[in-house]
Amino acid sequence: MANVTVVGAQWGDEGKGKIVDWLSERADVIVRFQGGHNAGHTLVIDGVTYKLSLLPSGIVRPGKLSVIGNGVVLDPWALFAEIDRLAGQGITVSPDNLIIAENAPLILPLHGELDRAREAQVSVARIGTTGRGIGPAYEDKAGRRAIRVADLGDAATLDARIDRLLTHHDALRAGLGLPPVDRAALRAQLLDAAPRLLPFARPVWKVLDDRRRAGHRILFEGAQGSLLDVDFGTYPFVTSSTTLAGQAAAGSGMGPASAGFVLGIVKAYTTRVGEGPFPTELHDATGERLGERGHEFGTVTGRKRRCGWFDAVLVRQTCALSGVTGIALTKLDVLDGFETLRICTGYRIGGQTFDYLPTAAALQAQVEPVYEEMEGWHDSTAGARSWADLPAAAIKYVRRVEELIQCPVALLSTSPERDDTILVTDPFVDR
């Protein structure tokens, strides 16, 4: 079965959008399996830029089925806005090319309000969330009080769900100094959204099982990055969902064997948005140069990304956690022109050396990166489409990355344009 699962292997923003779009041409079905509209993908196709937050990247390609799985938390109004924005760019989104899991939990306005109120508390350390209500929505899912897509189809069920939800939230809001939720207004909003949202609702698990049995190629598209995983990321500065490849099964309703080729997207250096540890972060002119050359601003928030050298320790760790088959190395061209490059090969903590990032926050705060220096290159790698187009030093850098992370490069991206890609292993064909 020629399925592919794409996950970010750093802190997100690795360039998944372009790679998923590039792969979607070979796929029949593209599935989002976790996260919400806090994640962003930028696609550049024939000079046109598309910015996606919730919709799968395959939505811009005709003849493909895009799927939002049950592992996603869905803001109906953000979805409608994104659909309308794409319509303005000539992309039609309908139940013919998009289906949504009927058991996907909804993000409501009260979730965003709660998210922002918590982040505004000066007595509590900021997590650095986007304030879009992702975390509170996942909390309600785990607390068995979420309103799900299918609930909008029956007023009596919806009333019961709202009552259960507000019993919890009104108590929370009182503690934060917020007024009670306007129940009637919330109910009206949901009933107003129902006629537009429900036509997309389907039993996604069954649709995907039928497609699998028919031999269709399925591409699972992860959001954010492995280092933001709620279990294995730099907790508590993480997202609220599982971002590893294993979530492709649980977040879509397919079995674990469906993941197929696991492609980890890895930037040729390291970036992070928001709070939390970052061992190789650069607070100097080199870090500024990486950010400027890489246009390191968040697709969704516009926040400036923190930049640093490539951390082989962390990428080796995330490749192991997701069972990565091969990586797609992106933004190699950003490193053009550096006299010397550095790669983190290990950590030093209190006189001890580590070949992984410890879980304890106190130890993470003490991490000192151990670097290996490599010769840079002056020739441009931008737009390269074959190994012959790359400077020898760039090839040496890529090979050293492979050695250190113990995982081969399957694709190499040298610009935002989808065709500026060096294919080493086709994830849909080569096994």
Secondary structure as UniProt FT lines:
FT   STRAND          4..8
FT   HELIX           16..24
FT   TURN            25..26
FT   STRAND          29..32
FT   TURN            37..38
FT   STRAND          41..45
FT   TURN            46..47
FT   STRAND          48..52
FT   HELIX           57..60
FT   TURN            62..63
FT   STRAND          65..68
FT   TURN            70..71
FT   HELIX           76..87
FT   TURN            88..90
FT   TURN            95..97
FT   STRAND          98..101
FT   TURN            102..103
FT   STRAND          105..106
FT   HELIX           109..119
FT   TURN            122..123
FT   HELIX           134..142
FT   TURN            143..144
FT   HELIX           149..153
FT   HELIX           155..175
FT   TURN            176..177
FT   HELIX           183..197
FT   HELIX           198..200
FT   STRAND          201..202
FT   HELIX           204..213
FT   TURN            214..215
FT   STRAND          218..221
FT   HELIX           226..228
FT   TURN            230..232
FT   TURN            235..236
FT   TURN            245..246
FT   HELIX           247..250
FT   TURN            251..253
FT   HELIX           256..259
FT   STRAND          261..267
FT   STRAND          270..272
FT   TURN            279..280
FT   HELIX           285..293
FT   TURN            294..295
FT   TURN            299..301
FT   STRAND          306..308
FT   STRAND          310..311
FT   HELIX           312..322
FT   STRAND          326..330
FT   HELIX           332..335
FT   TURN            336..337
FT   STRAND          340..349
FT   TURN            350..351
FT   STRAND          352..354
FT   HELIX           361..365
FT   STRAND          368..375
FT   TURN            382..383
FT   HELIX           387..389
FT   HELIX           392..405
FT   STRAND          409..413
FT   TURN            418..419
FT   STRAND          421..423
FT   TURN            427..429
//
